[in-house]
Amino acid sequence: MATHNELGELGEELATQFLLREGYTILERNWTFQKAELDIVAQKEEDTIVFVEVKTRNSAFFGDPQSFVTAAKIKLLVKAANEYLISNELPQEARFDIIAVLKNSKEEHLEHFENAFYHF
């Protein structure tokens, strides 16, 4: 497996553990619809389903991890989240978060951006 895939999986695991510590319930990991993947689907409040995009980098040299969530990626995430809510017959509101992970041999930093973008 390529090193970037391993780093991405590590970032998703760190994000999952963080969310669990913060009181979230993890509903799904790596849920796919067509060409879109929802990294983490979680819930903390009864009326909201949280779709979490995890971005992991080993350096901030080219920019913060969260800055790599593009408009095209947001469009795919919204499409997949909509399908997730419909196929599971969930009436809850959707919220989109980003967890940015910076992880290398010298540092490990995680930042949670709630309501990182809007889906309308």
N, CA, C and O atoms as CSV, one atom per row, in Angstrom:
chain,resi,resn,atom,element,x,y,z
A,1,MET,N,N,0.848,-1.187,0.000
A,1,MET,CA,C,0.000,0.000,0.000
A,1,MET,C,C,0.887,1.241,0.000
A,1,MET,O,O,1.928,1.263,0.656
A,2,ALA,N,N,0.487,2.243,-0.714
A,2,ALA,CA,C,1.263,3.469,-0.811
A,2,ALA,C,C,1.281,4.204,0.522
A,2,ALA,O,O,0.332,4.123,1.302
A,3,THR,N,N,2.357,4.911,0.769
A,3,THR,CA,C,2.523,5.630,2.028
A,3,THR,C,C,1.415,6.650,2.253
A,3,THR,O,O,0.956,6.815,3.383
A,4,HIS,N,N,0.973,7.343,1.189
A,4,HIS,CA,C,-0.085,8.343,1.368
A,4,HIS,C,C,-1.389,7.684,1.802
A,4,HIS,O,O,-2.155,8.281,2.559
A,5,ASN,N,N,-1.658,6.448,1.331
A,5,ASN,CA,C,-2.857,5.729,1.771
A,5,ASN,C,C,-2.763,5.378,3.250
A,5,ASN,O,O,-3.741,5.502,3.988
A,6,GLU,N,N,-1.586,4.942,3.678
A,6,GLU,CA,C,-1.378,4.615,5.092
A,6,GLU,C,C,-1.551,5.851,5.960
A,6,GLU,O,O,-2.154,5.780,7.031
A,7,LEU,N,N,-1.028,6.983,5.504
A,7,LEU,CA,C,-1.167,8.225,6.252
A,7,LEU,C,C,-2.634,8.630,6.331
A,7,LEU,O,O,-3.100,9.076,7.380
A,8,GLY,N,N,-3.358,8.479,5.233
A,8,GLY,CA,C,-4.784,8.805,5.222
A,8,GLY,C,C,-5.574,7.926,6.180
A,8,GLY,O,O,-6.443,8.412,6.902
A,9,GLU,N,N,-5.273,6.633,6.186
A,9,GLU,CA,C,-5.954,5.715,7.103
A,9,GLU,C,C,-5.630,6.050,8.552
A,9,GLU,O,O,-6.507,5.996,9.414
A,10,LEU,N,N,-4.380,6.394,8.822
A,10,LEU,CA,C,-3.987,6.794,10.175
A,10,LEU,C,C,-4.738,8.057,10.593
A,10,LEU,O,O,-5.221,8.151,11.721
A,11,GLY,N,N,-4.834,9.019,9.690
A,11,GLY,CA,C,-5.565,10.252,9.981
A,11,GLY,C,C,-7.029,9.984,10.282
A,11,GLY,O,O,-7.595,10.587,11.194
A,12,GLU,N,N,-7.649,9.085,9.525
A,12,GLU,CA,C,-9.052,8.750,9.770
A,12,GLU,C,C,-9.224,8.053,11.119
A,12,GLU,O,O,-10.214,8.282,11.814
A,13,GLU,N,N,-8.273,7.213,11.485
A,13,GLU,CA,C,-8.350,6.550,12.793
A,13,GLU,C,C,-8.183,7.562,13.925
A,13,GLU,O,O,-8.905,7.504,14.920
A,14,LEU,N,N,-7.237,8.487,13.779
A,14,LEU,CA,C,-7.054,9.533,14.790
A,14,LEU,C,C,-8.316,10.393,14.911
A,14,LEU,O,O,-8.730,10.746,16.015
A,15,ALA,N,N,-8.920,10.723,13.772
A,15,ALA,CA,C,-10.153,11.527,13.768
A,15,ALA,C,C,-11.291,10.765,14.445
A,15,ALA,O,O,-12.058,11.345,15.213
A,16,THR,N,N,-11.402,9.476,14.163
A,16,THR,CA,C,-12.450,8.652,14.776
A,16,THR,C,C,-12.283,8.611,16.290
A,16,THR,O,O,-13.252,8.788,17.028
A,17,GLN,N,N,-11.078,8.383,16.747
A,17,GLN,CA,C,-10.826,8.329,18.193
A,17,GLN,C,C,-11.124,9.676,18.848
A,17,GLN,O,O,-11.660,9.723,19.955
A,18,PHE,N,N,-10.781,10.764,18.174
A,18,PHE,CA,C,-11.084,12.106,18.673
A,18,PHE,C,C,-12.594,12.296,18.819
A,18,PHE,O,O,-13.068,12.758,19.857
A,19,LEU,N,N,-13.340,11.939,17.784
A,19,LEU,CA,C,-14.797,12.104,17.824
A,19,LEU,C,C,-15.413,11.263,18.939
A,19,LEU,O,O,-16.313,11.730,19.638
A,20,LEU,N,N,-14.945,10.049,19.112
A,20,LEU,CA,C,-15.457,9.201,20.200
A,20,LEU,C,C,-15.197,9.842,21.568
A,20,LEU,O,O,-16.066,9.826,22.440
A,21,ARG,N,N,-14.003,10.405,21.749
A,21,ARG,CA,C,-13.684,11.085,23.016
A,21,ARG,C,C,-14.577,12.300,23.240
A,21,ARG,O,O,-14.876,12.659,24.378
A,22,GLU,N,N,-14.998,12.928,22.146
A,22,GLU,CA,C,-15.848,14.114,22.228
A,22,GLU,C,C,-17.330,13.770,22.370
A,22,GLU,O,O,-18.171,14.668,22.408
A,23,GLY,N,N,-17.654,12.492,22.448
A,23,GLY,CA,C,-19.028,12.083,22.683
A,23,GLY,C,C,-19.848,11.755,21.449
A,23,GLY,O,O,-21.062,11.582,21.547
A,24,TYR,N,N,-19.212,11.666,20.298
A,24,TYR,CA,C,-19.914,11.305,19.068
A,24,TYR,C,C,-20.077,9.792,18.989
A,24,TYR,O,O,-19.276,9.037,19.540
A,25,THR,N,N,-21.123,9.365,18.300
A,25,THR,CA,C,-21.310,7.970,17.927
A,25,THR,C,C,-20.930,7.856,16.459
A,25,THR,O,O,-21.382,8.653,15.637
A,26,ILE,N,N,-20.116,6.887,16.131
A,26,ILE,CA,C,-19.715,6.681,14.744
A,26,ILE,C,C,-20.740,5.759,14.089
A,26,ILE,O,O,-20.928,4.621,14.520
A,27,LEU,N,N,-21.400,6.254,13.049
A,27,LEU,CA,C,-22.415,5.479,12.343
A,27,LEU,C,C,-21.822,4.694,11.170
A,27,LEU,O,O,-22.230,3.565,10.897
A,28,GLU,N,N,-20.875,5.292,10.496
A,28,GLU,CA,C,-20.244,4.670,9.323
A,28,GLU,C,C,-18.830,5.215,9.163
A,28,GLU,O,O,-18.505,6.322,9.591
A,29,ARG,N,N,-18.007,4.387,8.528
A,29,ARG,CA,C,-16.690,4.847,8.072
A,29,ARG,C,C,-16.529,4.418,6.630
A,29,ARG,O,O,-16.867,3.290,6.270
A,30,ASN,N,N,-16.023,5.302,5.814
A,30,ASN,CA,C,-15.726,5.027,4.407
A,30,ASN,C,C,-16.959,4.535,3.634
A,30,ASN,O,O,-16.904,3.542,2.907
A,31,TRP,N,N,-18.058,5.252,3.812
A,31,TRP,CA,C,-19.302,4.928,3.111
A,31,TRP,C,C,-19.224,5.540,1.716
A,31,TRP,O,O,-18.921,6.724,1.567
A,32,THR,N,N,-19.496,4.731,0.700
A,32,THR,CA,C,-19.349,5.223,-0.673
A,32,THR,C,C,-20.676,5.250,-1.413
A,32,THR,O,O,-21.574,4.441,-1.180
A,33,PHE,N,N,-20.755,6.205,-2.302
A,33,PHE,CA,C,-21.866,6.330,-3.233
A,33,PHE,C,C,-21.290,6.867,-4.536
A,33,PHE,O,O,-20.744,7.969,-4.580
A,34,GLN,N,N,-21.421,6.071,-5.600
A,34,GLN,CA,C,-20.840,6.399,-6.895
A,34,GLN,C,C,-19.360,6.726,-6.718
A,34,GLN,O,O,-18.599,5.867,-6.271
A,35,LYS,N,N,-18.933,7.934,-7.053
A,35,LYS,CA,C,-17.511,8.277,-6.947
A,35,LYS,C,C,-17.165,9.019,-5.662
A,35,LYS,O,O,-16.038,9.485,-5.499
A,36,ALA,N,N,-18.121,9.131,-4.757
A,36,ALA,CA,C,-17.910,9.897,-3.522
A,36,ALA,C,C,-17.755,8.962,-2.326
A,36,ALA,O,O,-18.386,7.908,-2.250
A,37,GLU,N,N,-16.910,9.373,-1.410
A,37,GLU,CA,C,-16.744,8.615,-0.169
A,37,GLU,C,C,-16.921,9.557,1.018
A,37,GLU,O,O,-16.346,10.645,1.066
A,38,LEU,N,N,-17.727,9.111,1.964
A,38,LEU,CA,C,-17.874,9.821,3.231
A,38,LEU,C,C,-16.907,9.168,4.209
A,38,LEU,O,O,-17.068,8.000,4.563
A,39,ASP,N,N,-15.903,9.923,4.644
A,39,ASP,CA,C,-14.885,9.355,5.533
A,39,ASP,C,C,-15.506,8.857,6.834
A,39,ASP,O,O,-15.311,7.707,7.230
A,40,ILE,N,N,-16.256,9.740,7.493
A,40,ILE,CA,C,-16.893,9.384,8.762
A,40,ILE,C,C,-18.297,9.976,8.790
A,40,ILE,O,O,-18.502,11.145,8.461
A,41,VAL,N,N,-19.251,9.153,9.186
A,41,VAL,CA,C,-20.609,9.629,9.437
A,41,VAL,C,C,-20.823,9.447,10.930
A,41,VAL,O,O,-20.686,8.341,11.453
A,42,ALA,N,N,-21.161,10.537,11.617
A,42,ALA,CA,C,-21.245,10.504,13.077
A,42,ALA,C,C,-22.484,11.242,13.554
A,42,ALA,O,O,-23.165,11.930,12.793
A,43,GLN,N,N,-22.747,11.074,14.838
A,43,GLN,CA,C,-23.887,11.766,15.435
A,43,GLN,C,C,-23.577,12.046,16.891
A,43,GLN,O,O,-23.048,11.199,17.610
A,44,LYS,N,N,-23.919,13.258,17.309
A,44,LYS,CA,C,-23.785,13.640,18.716
A,44,LYS,C,C,-25.139,14.098,19.239
A,44,LYS,O,O,-25.615,13.615,20.266
A,45,GLU,N,N,-25.749,15.028,18.527
A,45,GLU,CA,C,-27.093,15.480,18.867
A,45,GLU,C,C,-28.090,14.656,18.071
A,45,GLU,O,O,-27.809,14.246,16.945
A,46,GLU,N,N,-29.243,14.417,18.653
A,46,GLU,CA,C,-30.259,13.558,18.034
A,46,GLU,C,C,-30.751,14.081,16.692
A,46,GLU,O,O,-31.107,13.296,15.813
A,47,ASP,N,N,-30.775,15.402,16.528
A,47,ASP,CA,C,-31.365,15.981,15.326
A,47,ASP,C,C,-30.381,16.269,14.196
A,47,ASP,O,O,-30.757,16.874,13.193
A,48,THR,N,N,-29.114,15.840,14.345
A,48,THR,CA,C,-28.110,16.172,13.332
A,48,THR,C,C,-27.205,14.975,13.031
A,48,THR,O,O,-26.671,14.331,13.934
A,49,ILE,N,N,-27.052,14.700,11.743
A,49,ILE,CA,C,-26.068,13.728,11.277
A,49,ILE,C,C,-24.864,14.530,10.791
A,49,ILE,O,O,-25.015,15.481,10.025
A,50,VAL,N,N,-23.675,14.146,11.235
A,50,VAL,CA,C,-22.459,14.885,10.906
A,50,VAL,C,C,-21.628,14.076,9.907
A,50,VAL,O,O,-21.256,12.932,10.168
A,51,PHE,N,N,-21.351,14.684,8.781
A,51,PHE,CA,C,-20.517,14.078,7.754
A,51,PHE,C,C,-19.133,14.721,7.869
A,51,PHE,O,O,-18.978,15.930,7.696
A,52,VAL,N,N,-18.146,13.897,8.162
A,52,VAL,CA,C,-16.808,14.402,8.463
A,52,VAL,C,C,-15.836,14.025,7.354
A,52,VAL,O,O,-15.638,12.846,7.060
A,53,GLU,N,N,-15.242,15.027,6.752
A,53,GLU,CA,C,-14.168,14.825,5.778
A,53,GLU,C,C,-12.850,14.963,6.533
A,53,GLU,O,O,-12.609,15.966,7.204
A,54,VAL,N,N,-12.005,13.948,6.418
A,54,VAL,CA,C,-10.715,13.958,7.103
A,54,VAL,C,C,-9.635,14.231,6.074
A,54,VAL,O,O,-9.545,13.545,5.056
A,55,LYS,N,N,-8.823,15.231,6.344
A,55,LYS,CA,C,-7.692,15.553,5.484
A,55,LYS,C,C,-6.427,15.435,6.309
A,55,LYS,O,O,-6.270,16.106,7.329
A,56,THR,N,N,-5.524,14.573,5.859
A,56,THR,CA,C,-4.289,14.310,6.594
A,56,THR,C,C,-3.097,14.662,5.716
A,56,THR,O,O,-3.046,14.300,4.541
A,57,ARG,N,N,-2.172,15.349,6.285
A,57,ARG,CA,C,-0.927,15.701,5.599
A,57,ARG,C,C,0.237,15.488,6.567
A,57,ARG,O,O,0.058,15.516,7.785
A,58,ASN,N,N,1.423,15.277,6.011
A,58,ASN,CA,C,2.597,15.140,6.874
A,58,ASN,C,C,3.365,16.452,6.989
A,58,ASN,O,O,4.352,16.541,7.719
A,59,SER,N,N,2.903,17.472,6.260
A,59,SER,CA,C,3.538,18.780,6.306
A,59,SER,C,C,2.522,19.835,5.889
A,59,SER,O,O,1.642,19.582,5.066
A,60,ALA,N,N,2.659,21.011,6.468
A,60,ALA,CA,C,1.801,22.127,6.071
A,60,ALA,C,C,2.506,23.020,5.053
A,60,ALA,O,O,2.057,24.135,4.790
A,61,PHE,N,N,3.600,22.539,4.484
A,61,PHE,CA,C,4.400,23.327,3.561
A,61,PHE,C,C,3.569,23.852,2.384
A,61,PHE,O,O,3.731,25.001,1.973
A,62,PHE,N,N,2.683,23.012,1.846
A,62,PHE,CA,C,1.871,23.420,0.698
A,62,PHE,C,C,0.507,23.961,1.117
A,62,PHE,O,O,-0.328,24.252,0.261
A,63,GLY,N,N,0.273,24.098,2.405
A,63,GLY,CA,C,-0.992,24.616,2.901
A,63,GLY,C,C,-1.576,23.723,3.971
A,63,GLY,O,O,-1.199,22.558,4.100
A,64,ASP,N,N,-2.493,24.271,4.731
A,64,ASP,CA,C,-3.161,23.506,5.776
A,64,ASP,C,C,-3.985,22.390,5.149
A,64,ASP,O,O,-4.508,22.548,4.046
A,65,PRO,N,N,-4.104,21.262,5.844
A,65,PRO,CA,C,-4.857,20.134,5.286
A,65,PRO,C,C,-6.279,20.507,4.854
A,65,PRO,O,O,-6.740,20.054,3.807
A,66,GLN,N,N,-6.969,21.315,5.637
A,66,GLN,CA,C,-8.359,21.662,5.325
A,66,GLN,C,C,-8.491,22.459,4.035
A,66,GLN,O,O,-9.562,22.476,3.429
A,67,SER,N,N,-7.424,23.114,3.608
A,67,SER,CA,C,-7.497,23.907,2.382
A,67,SER,C,C,-7.560,23.023,1.132
A,67,SER,O,O,-7.784,23.528,0.032
A,68,PHE,N,N,-7.365,21.713,1.290
A,68,PHE,CA,C,-7.415,20.792,0.160
A,68,PHE,C,C,-8.819,20.237,-0.095
A,68,PHE,O,O,-8.991,19.369,-0.950
A,69,VAL,N,N,-9.817,20.725,0.632
A,69,VAL,CA,C,-11.203,20.339,0.356
A,69,VAL,C,C,-11.723,21.328,-0.683
A,69,VAL,O,O,-12.062,22.468,-0.365
A,70,THR,N,N,-11.779,20.873,-1.915
A,70,THR,CA,C,-12.120,21.731,-3.051
A,70,THR,C,C,-13.635,21.816,-3.253
A,70,THR,O,O,-14.398,21.062,-2.649
A,71,ALA,N,N,-14.045,22.730,-4.096
A,71,ALA,CA,C,-15.466,22.861,-4.430
A,71,ALA,C,C,-15.988,21.581,-5.076
A,71,ALA,O,O,-17.121,21.177,-4.813
A,72,ALA,N,N,-15.187,20.944,-5.910
A,72,ALA,CA,C,-15.599,19.685,-6.538
A,72,ALA,C,C,-15.778,18.589,-5.491
A,72,ALA,O,O,-16.709,17.788,-5.573
A,73,LYS,N,N,-14.885,18.560,-4.512
A,73,LYS,CA,C,-14.988,17.570,-3.441
A,73,LYS,C,C,-16.242,17.828,-2.608
A,73,LYS,O,O,-16.945,16.886,-2.242
A,74,ILE,N,N,-16.522,19.076,-2.312
A,74,ILE,CA,C,-17.727,19.432,-1.548
A,74,ILE,C,C,-18.976,18.968,-2.293
A,74,ILE,O,O,-19.902,18.440,-1.678
A,75,LYS,N,N,-19.008,19.157,-3.593
A,75,LYS,CA,C,-20.154,18.729,-4.395
A,75,LYS,C,C,-20.367,17.219,-4.278
A,75,LYS,O,O,-21.501,16.765,-4.129
A,76,LEU,N,N,-19.290,16.444,-4.343
A,76,LEU,CA,C,-19.387,14.991,-4.190
A,76,LEU,C,C,-19.847,14.603,-2.790
A,76,LEU,O,O,-20.671,13.701,-2.632
A,77,LEU,N,N,-19.320,15.279,-1.781
A,77,LEU,CA,C,-19.695,14.976,-0.400
A,77,LEU,C,C,-21.182,15.236,-0.164
A,77,LEU,O,O,-21.862,14.437,0.480
A,78,VAL,N,N,-21.674,16.343,-0.682
A,78,VAL,CA,C,-23.088,16.689,-0.522
A,78,VAL,C,C,-23.962,15.653,-1.217
A,78,VAL,O,O,-24.990,15.242,-0.680
A,79,LYS,N,N,-23.558,15.235,-2.403
A,79,LYS,CA,C,-24.314,14.225,-3.142
A,79,LYS,C,C,-24.368,12.910,-2.357
A,79,LYS,O,O,-25.432,12.304,-2.229
A,80,ALA,N,N,-23.238,12.478,-1.840
A,80,ALA,CA,C,-23.182,11.229,-1.070
A,80,ALA,C,C,-23.965,11.350,0.235
A,80,ALA,O,O,-24.667,10.416,0.624
A,81,ALA,N,N,-23.852,12.478,0.903
A,81,ALA,CA,C,-24.578,12.687,2.163
A,81,ALA,C,C,-26.081,12.656,1.928
A,81,ALA,O,O,-26.828,12.076,2.716
A,82,ASN,N,N,-26.516,13.277,0.852
A,82,ASN,CA,C,-27.931,13.267,0.510
A,82,ASN,C,C,-28.418,11.832,0.297
A,82,ASN,O,O,-29.477,11.450,0.796
A,83,GLU,N,N,-27.650,11.055,-0.434
A,83,GLU,CA,C,-28.007,9.652,-0.673
A,83,GLU,C,C,-28.009,8.863,0.637
A,83,GLU,O,O,-28.880,8.020,0.852
A,84,TYR,N,N,-27.053,9.129,1.498
A,84,TYR,CA,C,-26.999,8.434,2.788
A,84,TYR,C,C,-28.272,8.700,3.593
A,84,TYR,O,O,-28.872,7.773,4.137
A,85,LEU,N,N,-28.674,9.951,3.664
A,85,LEU,CA,C,-29.877,10.313,4.419
A,85,LEU,C,C,-31.134,9.676,3.808
A,85,LEU,O,O,-31.993,9.171,4.531
A,86,ILE,N,N,-31.231,9.705,2.493
A,86,ILE,CA,C,-32.401,9.150,1.814
A,86,ILE,C,C,-32.443,7.628,1.950
A,86,ILE,O,O,-33.475,7.062,2.311
A,87,SER,N,N,-31.322,6.970,1.661
A,87,SER,CA,C,-31.321,5.503,1.673
A,87,SER,C,C,-31.520,4.928,3.076
A,87,SER,O,O,-31.995,3.802,3.225
A,88,ASN,N,N,-31.162,5.686,4.085
A,88,ASN,CA,C,-31.358,5.234,5.472
A,88,ASN,C,C,-32.621,5.827,6.104
A,88,ASN,O,O,-32.895,5.627,7.288
A,89,GLU,N,N,-33.384,6.563,5.283
A,89,GLU,CA,C,-34.629,7.190,5.732
A,89,GLU,C,C,-34.441,7.988,7.024
A,89,GLU,O,O,-35.191,7.837,7.988
A,90,LEU,N,N,-33.425,8.830,7.008
A,90,LEU,CA,C,-33.095,9.651,8.177
A,90,LEU,C,C,-33.639,11.064,7.997
A,90,LEU,O,O,-33.335,11.716,6.998
A,91,PRO,N,N,-34.433,11.544,8.940
A,91,PRO,CA,C,-35.014,12.880,8.821
A,91,PRO,C,C,-34.115,13.992,9.380
A,91,PRO,O,O,-34.460,15.169,9.281
A,92,GLN,N,N,-32.984,13.635,9.958
A,92,GLN,CA,C,-32.136,14.619,10.625
A,92,GLN,C,C,-31.528,15.624,9.638
A,92,GLN,O,O,-31.454,15.393,8.431
A,93,GLU,N,N,-31.105,16.729,10.209
A,93,GLU,CA,C,-30.352,17.732,9.458
A,93,GLU,C,C,-28.940,17.207,9.208
A,93,GLU,O,O,-28.440,16.362,9.952
A,94,ALA,N,N,-28.305,17.716,8.155
A,94,ALA,CA,C,-26.926,17.354,7.838
A,94,ALA,C,C,-25.997,18.492,8.234
A,94,ALA,O,O,-26.318,19.669,8.069
A,95,ARG,N,N,-24.848,18.114,8.757
A,95,ARG,CA,C,-23.792,19.085,9.046
A,95,ARG,C,C,-22.506,18.529,8.454
A,95,ARG,O,O,-22.260,17.324,8.506
A,96,PHE,N,N,-21.696,19.401,7.897
A,96,PHE,CA,C,-20.446,18.987,7.278
A,96,PHE,C,C,-19.271,19.564,8.059
A,96,PHE,O,O,-19.117,20.779,8.180
A,97,ASP,N,N,-18.459,18.676,8.579
A,97,ASP,CA,C,-17.270,19.060,9.329
A,97,ASP,C,C,-16.027,18.617,8.573
A,97,ASP,O,O,-16.080,17.729,7.723
A,98,ILE,N,N,-14.917,19.248,8.897
A,98,ILE,CA,C,-13.611,18.809,8.406
A,98,ILE,C,C,-12.729,18.585,9.633
A,98,ILE,O,O,-12.697,19.404,10.552
A,99,ILE,N,N,-12.027,17.475,9.628
A,99,ILE,CA,C,-10.976,17.271,10.624
A,99,ILE,C,C,-9.660,17.263,9.871
A,99,ILE,O,O,-9.426,16.421,9.004
A,100,ALA,N,N,-8.811,18.209,10.214
A,100,ALA,CA,C,-7.491,18.344,9.595
A,100,ALA,C,C,-6.462,17.722,10.523
A,100,ALA,O,O,-6.383,18.060,11.705
A,101,VAL,N,N,-5.675,16.809,9.969
A,101,VAL,CA,C,-4.659,16.114,10.758
A,101,VAL,C,C,-3.301,16.403,10.131
A,101,VAL,O,O,-3.096,16.211,8.933
A,102,LEU,N,N,-2.389,16.862,10.960
A,102,LEU,CA,C,-1.001,17.056,10.554
A,102,LEU,C,C,-0.186,16.064,11.376
A,102,LEU,O,O,-0.097,16.188,12.597
A,103,LYS,N,N,0.406,15.082,10.705
A,103,LYS,CA,C,1.085,13.998,11.421
A,103,LYS,C,C,2.389,13.662,10.723
A,103,LYS,O,O,2.416,13.313,9.542
A,104,ASN,N,N,3.471,13.777,11.486
A,104,ASN,CA,C,4.774,13.313,11.013
A,104,ASN,C,C,5.574,12.854,12.223
A,104,ASN,O,O,5.027,12.767,13.323
A,105,SER,N,N,6.833,12.563,12.048
A,105,SER,CA,C,7.641,12.014,13.152
A,105,SER,C,C,7.855,13.017,14.284
A,105,SER,O,O,8.191,12.621,15.400
A,106,LYS,N,N,7.665,14.311,14.013
A,106,LYS,CA,C,7.924,15.330,15.031
A,106,LYS,C,C,6.663,15.934,15.633
A,106,LYS,O,O,6.713,16.501,16.724
A,107,GLU,N,N,5.531,15.823,14.937
A,107,GLU,CA,C,4.318,16.431,15.475
A,107,GLU,C,C,3.068,15.674,15.068
A,107,GLU,O,O,3.025,14.970,14.059
A,108,GLU,N,N,2.053,15.852,15.901
A,108,GLU,CA,C,0.727,15.319,15.618
A,108,GLU,C,C,-0.262,16.374,16.077
A,108,GLU,O,O,-0.373,16.668,17.268
A,109,HIS,N,N,-0.973,16.933,15.123
A,109,HIS,CA,C,-1.915,18.008,15.418
A,109,HIS,C,C,-3.233,17.709,14.714
A,109,HIS,O,O,-3.256,17.370,13.531
A,110,LEU,N,N,-4.318,17.838,15.452
A,110,LEU,CA,C,-5.648,17.592,14.902
A,110,LEU,C,C,-6.513,18.806,15.182
A,110,LEU,O,O,-6.530,19.321,16.300
A,111,GLU,N,N,-7.230,19.263,14.168
A,111,GLU,CA,C,-8.121,20.410,14.328
A,111,GLU,C,C,-9.482,20.060,13.740
A,111,GLU,O,O,-9.572,19.552,12.623
A,112,HIS,N,N,-10.554,20.340,14.510
A,112,HIS,CA,C,-11.914,20.010,14.107
A,112,HIS,C,C,-12.638,21.293,13.714
A,112,HIS,O,O,-12.767,22.214,14.520
A,113,PHE,N,N,-13.105,21.346,12.477
A,113,PHE,CA,C,-13.848,22.488,11.973
A,113,PHE,C,C,-15.311,22.079,11.836
A,113,PHE,O,O,-15.678,21.386,10.887
A,114,GLU,N,N,-16.143,22.505,12.779
A,114,GLU,CA,C,-17.572,22.217,12.700
A,114,GLU,C,C,-18.218,23.174,11.706
A,114,GLU,O,O,-17.791,24.320,11.568
A,115,ASN,N,N,-19.248,22.697,11.016
A,115,ASN,CA,C,-19.917,23.510,9.998
A,115,ASN,C,C,-18.908,24.118,9.032
A,115,ASN,O,O,-18.932,25.320,8.764
A,116,ALA,N,N,-18.033,23.286,8.521
A,116,ALA,CA,C,-16.941,23.758,7.671
A,116,ALA,C,C,-17.429,24.334,6.355
A,116,ALA,O,O,-16.809,25.240,5.799
A,117,PHE,N,N,-18.540,23.809,5.858
A,117,PHE,CA,C,-19.145,24.366,4.651
A,117,PHE,C,C,-20.628,24.054,4.667
A,117,PHE,O,O,-21.091,23.167,5.385
A,118,TYR,N,N,-21.356,24.797,3.866
A,118,TYR,CA,C,-22.802,24.634,3.801
A,118,TYR,C,C,-23.168,23.928,2.516
A,118,TYR,O,O,-22.461,24.034,1.513
A,119,HIS,N,N,-24.270,23.209,2.549
A,119,HIS,CA,C,-24.630,22.355,1.418
A,119,HIS,C,C,-25.724,22.930,0.539
A,119,HIS,O,O,-26.370,22.188,-0.201
A,120,PHE,N,N,-25.948,24.236,0.603
A,120,PHE,CA,C,-26.964,24.832,-0.264
A,120,PHE,C,C,-26.379,25.989,-1.030
A,120,PHE,O,O,-27.079,26.626,-1.818
